[in-house]
Amino acid sequence: MKNKVTSNTQVSVKRRSWSWQHYLEEQKTEAAPLILFTQSQSFPSKRTGFKVGMKLEGVDLLHPSMFCVLSVAEVIGYRLRLHIDGYSECYDFWVNSDSPDIRPAGWCKENNHRLHPPKGYSETDFEWQQYLQSTNCQAAPETLFTVHTSSAPCGFQVGMKLEAVDRKNPGLVCVASVTDVIDQRFLVHFDNWDDTYDYWCDSSSPYIHPVGWCEEQGRPLTAPQGHPSPENFLWDEYLEETGATAAPSSAFTLRAPHGFQVNQRLEAVDRRNPMLIRVATVTETDDFRVKVHYDGWSVQFDVWCDSDLCDLHPAGWCQRTGHPLETPPAPSPLPSPSQGVCPTPGCRGVGHIKGAKYTGHHSAFGCPYSDINMRKEVVLPDRLGGERVVTLVPVTTTSLHHHGNQPDSKEEVQVKMEASGEALLPLGKRRRLTDRLSQPTKFICIKQEEEELNLSAFIPAPDSSLQAALHQSVFLSAMSAQPGRDLSLCWEQHRKLLPGVAGVHANAVQHWTVQQVSEFIESLPGCEEQAKQFREEQIDGRAFLLLTQRDIVRIMSIKLGPALKIYNSILMFKHAEDKSQSQIEETDT
């Protein structure tokens, strides 16, 4: 059941009295001019006609190569929350009503594209008319969709090869292929990697380059995964082996730099909580990107994004489209945990770190802005099965610089940096980034005290994966005859592998409600399904701390992997309290 979150009267009055004009005068600044925004970012010409329950086809945000059967789950202003039929709401995502990623029912069949049916249906048996009748729903009318056409033909064709920046690891330029073309947009796929790294772009994208660009620029090119001799990769040989052709240089077009200026104000979708749009400020710029700061919030939430990102809008866009605008939060005292209100300053309890499955939260474990969730990447099990995970919320605490399209380009790599300076690769990308960097790319620069570090100093060896490290860590303590004593031996390792546990004391945990315990279990990697069991068993904080490993594995019938993480967390809570008590005693003496 979804959490219901309501705003208090004071907040509502504050919102009604807030205006862009007064705010700009108060801040002595200006809004970003309308001319700087693209058509997809600017004011729409009409209100949306989409309704909740309508069915359509569209690109899966986490699998950009796949068109899926979608339902409109929520409509707020000009924005839609789309649900992938047959799958958890955790995989829901937001788009604007004029998004090029959504199409009317039947579009895939008419345009020779593969449609992935809802879970439980086979591709051969799925038929739209029967599906609409069985679900008692209607297809979204074709008139609601925006037509994206251009008179100029696209110079890219399926099968062409190019060199492209991996946007999840922008320090890497990789061998890539065009695997789909729709109107003026095409899908970039990295050879021999899965489709979660694919992205759609047009010919002016600054992230794509002709074959041979890296050699001309003196930059390393990352060969396809599994290439027999990546350090000796040659395009001529590869094109001959694959029977492919290089995308012609004439197909690539130049994109003019944007005109955004530092301190200009705009409205921006909250990256960590995409159901919200906030008042924002441009704080830095480069040729094709802007750094966005959410007014009234810490700079740790700032994000770099492309200047043409459809989640950026001119001041007044929310009012024009009927979408609520999150104004800068006023300073307020921290609420008491017993009040059932999110303790994070500025947060009203709206949204959830696990996505659209929950509409709200009342504790730090579910808060998109809490310290424990800022220190870790939020991942979900891949909805398509297997052991893969997909990233829901990335860690963006540190930037890794490289020599990009321009000498001063500032690109971020999603590598988590601990306070000690040691890098922890995000869970879903450890193997891939390690493998790629162990090929032709020898090192990249970390802007940290202006030093250049060799990657071998902080990239773990292939056999020291997260799974192996976590297995060793939990067995060292949880399977020990004296876990309390031995836990201190691997405290630092625990803190890195289960960051959401660090610093939380048992005396705080024992006051948790059943819901808070459940939310904590859900926040542990790979333990989302076990949270339901804890709710059903009505386990509150006091009962949680009394659980033994035998209770968790045998009585609750939880698999060993999740059980070890849960039991290890209990040990860490107790250890944190013991450690704190010892420090107090040492101070007293």
C-alpha positions in Angstrom: 0.0 0.0 0.0 1.4 3.4 -0.9 2.3 6.0 1.7 0.1 9.0 1.7 1.9 12.3 2.3 0.1 15.6 2.7 1.5 19.1 3.0 0.6 21.2 6.0 -1.4 24.5 5.6 1.6 26.6 6.3 3.5 25.2 3.3 0.5 25.6 1.0 0.1 29.2 2.0 3.8 29.8 1.4 3.6 28.3 -2.0 0.6 30.3 -3.1 2.4 33.5 -2.0 5.7 32.7 -3.8 6.3 34.2 -7.2 9.2 34.2 -9.7 9.1 38.0 -10.0 9.5 38.6 -6.3 12.1 35.9 -5.9 14.3 37.3 -8.8 14.0 40.8 -7.3 14.9 39.4 -3.9 17.9 37.5 -5.2 19.0 40.3 -7.5 19.3 38.0 -10.4 17.5 37.1 -13.7 15.8 34.1 -15.2 17.4 32.2 -18.0 16.0 33.8 -21.3 13.4 31.7 -23.1 15.6 31.7 -26.3 18.2 29.5 -24.6 15.8 26.6 -24.2 15.1 24.0 -26.9 11.5 23.3 -28.1 11.2 20.2 -25.9 12.2 22.3 -22.8 10.1 25.4 -23.6 6.4 26.1 -23.0 4.2 23.5 -24.7 1.6 24.8 -27.2 -1.3 22.9 -25.5 -2.1 21.0 -22.4 -1.7 17.3 -22.3 -4.6 15.0 -23.1 -3.2 11.8 -21.5 -5.3 10.2 -18.8 -4.4 7.7 -16.1 -4.9 4.2 -17.4 -4.2 4.8 -21.0 -2.0 2.3 -22.8 0.9 3.1 -25.2 4.3 1.9 -26.4 7.6 3.4 -25.4 11.3 3.1 -24.7 12.3 1.6 -21.3 14.4 4.2 -19.6 16.8 1.5 -18.2 16.9 -0.5 -21.4 17.0 2.1 -24.1 16.9 -0.5 -26.9 13.6 -1.9 -25.8 10.1 -0.8 -26.7 7.6 -1.9 -24.1 3.9 -1.9 -23.3 3.3 1.0 -21.0 0.4 2.5 -18.9 0.0 6.1 -17.8 0.2 5.7 -14.0 0.1 9.4 -13.1 -0.4 12.8 -14.8 1.0 15.9 -13.2 0.8 19.0 -15.4 2.5 18.2 -18.7 4.4 15.2 -17.2 3.6 11.5 -17.2 4.6 8.7 -14.9 4.7 5.6 -17.1 4.4 2.1 -15.8 5.9 -1.0 -17.6 3.0 -3.4 -17.6 3.6 -6.6 -15.6 6.5 -5.2 -13.6 7.0 -3.5 -10.3 6.3 0.2 -9.9 10.0 0.6 -8.9 10.7 0.7 -12.7 8.2 3.5 -13.4 9.7 6.6 -14.9 8.7 10.2 -15.8 8.6 11.8 -19.3 7.1 14.9 -20.8 4.0 14.5 -22.8 5.8 15.4 -26.0 8.7 12.9 -25.4 10.0 11.3 -28.6 10.4 8.0 -26.5 6.6 7.4 -26.5 4.4 6.1 -29.3 0.8 5.1 -29.8 -0.3 1.4 -29.5 0.6 -0.4 -32.7 3.5 1.8 -33.7 6.1 -0.9 -33.3 4.2 -3.3 -35.6 3.7 -0.6 -38.3 7.4 0.5 -38.1 9.0 -2.9 -38.0 10.2 -2.6 -34.3 10.1 -5.4 -31.8 7.6 -4.8 -29.0 8.3 -6.4 -25.6 4.9 -7.5 -24.2 3.9 -7.4 -20.5 5.3 -10.0 -18.2 3.4 -13.3 -18.7 2.7 -12.7 -22.4 4.7 -14.1 -25.4 5.6 -11.9 -28.3 3.8 -14.2 -30.7 0.6 -14.2 -28.7 0.3 -10.6 -27.8 -2.3 -8.6 -29.7 -3.2 -5.0 -28.7 -7.0 -5.3 -29.2 -7.3 -8.4 -27.1 -5.0 -6.9 -24.4 -7.1 -3.7 -24.2 -10.3 -5.7 -23.8 -8.9 -8.0 -21.2 -7.5 -5.1 -19.1 -10.6 -2.9 -19.7 -8.4 0.0 -20.8 -8.1 2.3 -23.8 -5.2 3.1 -26.0 -3.9 6.7 -25.9 -5.3 8.4 -29.1 -2.6 9.1 -31.7 -3.6 12.8 -31.6 -2.0 13.1 -28.2 1.5 12.2 -29.4 3.9 14.8 -30.8 5.2 14.2 -34.3 9.0 14.5 -34.5 10.0 14.8 -38.1 12.6 16.7 -40.2 13.0 17.4 -43.9 16.7 16.6 -43.7 17.4 12.9 -43.9 19.4 11.2 -41.1 22.9 10.3 -42.3 23.3 7.4 -39.9 22.1 3.8 -40.7 21.8 0.7 -38.6 25.1 -1.2 -38.5 27.4 1.8 -39.0 30.4 2.0 -36.6 31.6 5.0 -34.7 33.5 6.1 -31.6 31.3 7.2 -28.7 31.7 8.4 -25.1 30.3 6.0 -22.5 28.0 8.4 -20.7 27.9 6.4 -17.5 31.7 6.4 -17.5 32.6 9.6 -19.5 36.4 9.0 -19.2 36.0 6.3 -21.8 35.6 6.6 -25.6 34.6 3.2 -27.0 33.9 1.3 -30.2 30.2 1.6 -30.9 27.5 0.8 -33.4 24.3 2.3 -34.6 21.6 -0.2 -33.8 18.4 1.7 -34.4 17.3 4.9 -36.3 14.0 6.7 -35.7 13.4 10.0 -37.4 16.5 12.1 -36.6 17.6 10.1 -33.6 19.6 7.0 -33.5 20.6 4.5 -30.8 24.3 4.2 -29.9 25.3 0.7 -28.7 28.7 -0.3 -27.3 30.0 -3.4 -29.1 29.7 -6.6 -26.9 28.2 -4.7 -23.9 24.6 -5.0 -22.7 22.0 -2.4 -23.6 21.9 -0.6 -20.3 24.7 1.6 -21.5 23.0 2.5 -24.8 21.7 6.0 -25.5 19.7 7.8 -28.0 21.1 11.0 -29.6 21.1 13.0 -32.8 23.9 13.8 -35.3 25.0 16.9 -33.3 25.7 15.1 -30.1 29.0 16.0 -28.5 29.4 12.4 -27.3 29.8 10.8 -30.8 32.8 10.9 -33.2 33.8 9.4 -36.5 36.0 6.3 -36.7 39.6 7.4 -36.1 38.8 10.4 -33.9 40.7 9.0 -30.9 43.8 8.4 -32.9 43.7 12.0 -34.3 43.2 13.4 -30.8 45.9 11.2 -29.2 43.3 9.6 -26.9 42.9 5.9 -26.0 40.0 4.0 -27.6 38.4 1.2 -25.6 38.1 -1.9 -27.7 34.9 -4.1 -27.7 34.6 -6.4 -24.7 36.4 -9.8 -25.4 38.6 -8.4 -28.1 41.6 -10.7 -28.4 44.1 -7.9 -28.4 42.5 -4.7 -27.2 45.8 -2.8 -26.9 46.4 -3.5 -30.7 42.9 -2.7 -31.9 42.8 -1.5 -35.5 39.6 -0.2 -37.1 40.5 -1.5 -40.6 40.8 -5.0 -39.3 37.6 -4.7 -37.2 35.5 -3.3 -40.0 36.6 -6.2 -42.2 36.0 -8.8 -39.6 32.5 -7.5 -38.8 31.6 -6.7 -42.4 30.5 -3.2 -41.2 31.1 0.3 -42.5 32.2 3.4 -40.7 29.6 6.2 -40.3 30.7 8.9 -42.8 32.2 12.1 -41.4 29.5 14.0 -43.3 26.8 12.5 -41.0 28.2 14.2 -38.0 27.1 17.8 -37.4 28.4 20.5 -35.1 26.3 21.7 -32.2 26.6 25.3 -31.2 27.5 26.0 -27.6 24.6 26.9 -25.3 24.1 30.4 -24.0 23.3 29.7 -20.3 25.1 32.0 -17.9 26.2 31.4 -14.3 23.5 32.6 -11.7 20.6 32.4 -14.2 17.5 30.9 -12.7 15.3 28.1 -14.2 13.1 25.2 -13.2 14.6 21.7 -13.1 13.4 18.2 -12.3 14.9 16.9 -9.1 17.4 14.2 -10.2 17.1 12.3 -6.9 13.3 12.6 -6.7 12.0 13.0 -10.3 8.3 13.5 -9.4 9.3 17.0 -8.2 10.4 20.1 -10.1 12.5 22.7 -8.2 13.6 26.3 -8.4 17.2 26.0 -9.6 20.3 28.0 -10.5 23.0 27.6 -13.1 26.3 27.5 -11.1 28.8 26.4 -13.7 28.9 25.9 -17.5 30.9 24.3 -20.2 30.2 24.2 -24.0 27.4 21.7 -23.9 26.5 21.2 -20.2 25.3 23.2 -17.2 25.7 22.5 -13.5 22.4 22.9 -11.7 21.9 23.8 -8.1 18.6 23.4 -6.3 17.9 26.6 -4.5 17.8 26.3 -0.7 19.5 22.9 -0.8 23.1 21.7 -0.1 25.6 21.8 -3.0 26.0 18.1 -2.5 22.8 17.7 -4.6 24.1 19.8 -7.5 24.2 17.9 -10.8 25.8 18.4 -14.2 23.5 17.8 -17.1 23.3 18.4 -20.8 22.0 21.9 -21.7 19.3 20.4 -23.9 18.1 18.0 -21.3 14.3 17.8 -21.4 14.1 18.1 -17.6 15.3 21.7 -17.7 12.6 24.4 -18.2 12.3 28.2 -18.2 10.9 30.1 -15.1 7.2 29.9 -15.2 7.0 26.5 -16.9 5.3 24.8 -14.0 2.7 27.5 -13.6 1.9 27.4 -17.4 1.6 23.6 -17.5 -0.2 23.1 -14.1 2.7 21.3 -12.4 3.5 22.1 -8.7 6.8 24.0 -8.3 9.0 23.1 -5.2 10.1 26.5 -3.9 13.3 26.9 -1.8 12.7 25.4 1.6 12.7 27.8 4.6 15.1 27.0 7.5 13.2 24.9 10.1 14.0 23.0 13.3 14.6 19.3 13.0 11.4 17.4 13.8 11.5 14.7 16.5 11.7 11.2 15.1 8.6 10.3 17.1 6.6 12.7 15.0 6.6 10.4 12.1 8.1 13.1 9.8 11.2 12.8 7.7 14.1 14.1 9.7 16.1 15.5 6.7 16.0 19.3 6.7 13.9 20.7 3.9 12.3 17.4 3.0 8.5 17.2 3.2 8.4 13.4 3.1 7.4 13.3 -0.6 8.9 10.7 -2.9 11.1 7.7 -2.0 14.6 6.5 -2.7 13.2 3.3 -4.2 11.3 5.1 -6.9 7.6 5.4 -7.6 6.6 2.2 -5.6 6.1 4.6 -2.7 4.8 8.1 -2.9 6.3 9.1 0.4 8.5 8.3 3.4 8.9 9.2 7.0 12.4 8.1 7.8 16.0 8.6 6.6 16.0 5.1 5.1 13.4 6.1 2.5 14.5 9.7 2.0 16.2 10.6 -1.3 18.2 13.3 0.5 19.3 11.6 3.7 23.0 11.2 4.4 22.8 7.4 4.3 21.3 7.4 0.8 23.7 10.0 -0.4 26.6 7.7 0.3 25.4 4.8 -1.8 24.2 4.1 -5.3 20.7 2.9 -5.4 20.3 -0.2 -7.5 17.4 -2.5 -8.5 17.5 -6.1 -9.7 17.2 -6.0 -13.4 13.5 -6.5 -14.2 14.6 -8.9 -17.0 16.0 -11.3 -14.5 19.5 -12.8 -14.0 22.0 -11.4 -11.5 22.4 -8.0 -13.1 21.4 -4.8 -11.3 20.4 -1.5 -12.8 21.2 1.9 -11.4 18.2 3.9 -10.1 20.1 6.7 -8.3 23.8 7.1 -9.0 26.5 8.3 -6.7 27.9 11.6 -8.0 30.1 12.7 -5.1 33.3 13.0 -7.1 34.3 14.0 -10.6 37.0 12.3 -12.6 38.4 14.5 -15.3 39.6 13.5 -18.7 40.6 15.3 -21.9 37.2 15.4 -23.7 36.0 17.2 -26.8 37.7 20.3 -25.4 40.8 20.5 -23.2 38.8 22.0 -20.4 35.8 19.6 -20.5 34.6 18.5 -17.1 33.1 15.0 -17.3 31.9 13.0 -14.3 32.5 9.3 -13.8 30.1 7.5 -11.4 32.9 6.3 -9.0 32.2 6.7 -5.3 35.0 8.2 -3.3 35.3 7.5 0.4 36.6 10.2 2.7 40.0 8.4 2.7 40.3 8.9 -1.0 39.8 5.3 -1.9 37.5 4.7 -4.8 34.6 2.3 -4.5 33.1 1.5 -7.9 29.2 1.4 -8.0 27.8 -2.0 -7.7 26.4 -2.4 -11.2 29.6 -1.2 -12.9 32.6 -2.6 -11.0 33.4 -5.4 -13.5 32.7 -3.4 -16.6 34.7 -0.3 -15.7 37.5 -2.4 -14.3 37.7 -4.5 -17.5 37.5 -1.4 -19.8 40.2 0.4 -17.9 42.5 -2.6 -17.9 42.5 -2.5 -21.7 44.0 0.4 -23.6 43.2 3.1 -21.0 46.1 3.2 -18.6 45.1 6.0 -16.2 42.7 8.9 -15.8 43.1 12.0 -13.6 41.2 12.6 -10.4 40.7 16.3 -9.5 41.7 15.9 -5.9 44.5 18.1 -4.8 45.4 18.3 -8.5 47.2 14.9 -8.5 47.2 12.2 -11.1 46.7 8.7 -9.7 47.5 5.5 -11.4 44.3 3.5 -11.7 46.0 0.4 -10.3 46.2 2.1 -7.0 42.4 2.2 -6.5 40.7 -0.2 -8.9 40.3 -3.6 -7.3 41.6 -6.7 -9.1 38.9 -8.8 -10.9 38.9 -11.4 -8.1 38.2 -8.9 -5.4 34.7 -8.1 -6.5 32.0 -6.6 -4.3 30.4 -10.0 -3.9 33.7 -11.7 -2.7 34.5 -8.8 -0.4 31.0 -8.8 1.1 31.1 -12.5 1.5 34.4 -12.3 3.3 33.2 -9.4 5.4 30.0 -11.0 6.6 31.5 -14.4 7.3 34.4 -12.9 9.2 31.9 -11.4 11.7 28.7 -13.3 11.4 30.2 -16.8 11.4 32.7 -16.0 14.1 32.6 -17.6 17.5 33.0 -14.2 19.0 31.5 -11.8 16.5 31.5 -8.8 18.8 35.3 -9.0 19.3 36.2 -9.9 15.7 33.9 -7.2 14.2 36.4 -4.5 14.9 38.9 -6.2 12.7 36.9 -5.5 9.6 35.0 -2.3 10.7 36.3 -0.3 7.8 35.4 -3.0 5.3 31.8 -3.2 6.8 31.4 0.6 6.6 32.2 0.6 2.9 30.2 -2.4 1.9 27.1 -1.5 3.9 27.3 2.3 4.1 23.7 2.8 5.2 24.5 1.2 8.6 27.6 3.2 9.6 27.1 5.5 12.5 23.6 4.3 13.6 23.5 3.1 17.2 21.5 0.3 18.7 19.9 2.7 21.2 18.3 4.5 18.2 17.3 1.3 16.4 15.4 0.0 19.4 12.9 2.8 19.1 12.2 2.1 15.4 8.6 1.2 14.3 7.8 -1.8 12.2 7.7 0.4 9.2 11.1 1.9 9.9 12.6 -1.6 10.3 11.0 -2.6 7.0 12.4 0.4 5.2 15.8 -0.2 6.5 15.8 -3.9 5.3 14.6 -2.6 1.9 17.6 -0.2 1.8 20.1 -3.1 2.0 21.5 -4.3 -1.4 19.5 -7.3 -2.5 17.1 -7.4 0.4 14.1 -5.6 -1.1 11.8 -8.7 -1.0 12.7 -9.5 2.6 11.3 -6.2 3.8 7.8 -7.6 3.3 8.5 -10.5 5.7 9.6 -8.1 8.4 6.4 -6.1 8.1 4.3 -9.3 8.1 6.0 -10.5 11.3 5.5 -7.1 12.9 9.2 -6.8 13.9 10.0 -3.5 15.5 13.4 -2.1 16.5 13.6 -3.9 19.8 12.7 -7.2 18.3 15.0 -6.6 15.4 18.0 -6.3 17.7 17.2 -9.6 19.4 17.3 -11.6 16.2 20.0 -14.2 15.8 21.4 -15.5 12.5 19.5 -18.7 13.2 16.3 -16.8 13.6 16.7 -15.0 10.3 17.8 -18.0 8.2 15.8 -20.9 9.6 12.7 -19.4 11.3 12.1 -16.6 8.8 13.3 -18.8 5.9 15.5 -16.0 4.4 18.2 -17.1 2.0 21.7 -17.0 3.4 23.0 -14.1 1.3 20.3 -11.5 2.5 20.4 -13.1 5.9 24.1 -12.4 6.3 23.7 -8.8 5.3 20.8 -8.3 7.8 22.5 -10.0 10.7 25.7 -8.2 9.9 23.8 -4.9 10.2 22.5 -5.9 13.6 26.1 -6.6 14.7 27.3 -3.2 13.3 24.5 -1.4 15.2 25.6 -3.0 18.4 29.2 -2.4 17.7 28.6 1.3 17.0 26.9 1.6 20.4 29.7 -0.3 22.2 32.4 1.8 20.4 30.6 5.0 21.4 30.3 3.9 25.0 34.0 3.0 25.1 34.9 6.5 23.9 32.7 8.1 26.6 34.4 5.9 29.3 37.9 6.8 28.0 36.9 10.5 28.0 35.6 10.2 31.6 38.9 8.6 32.7 
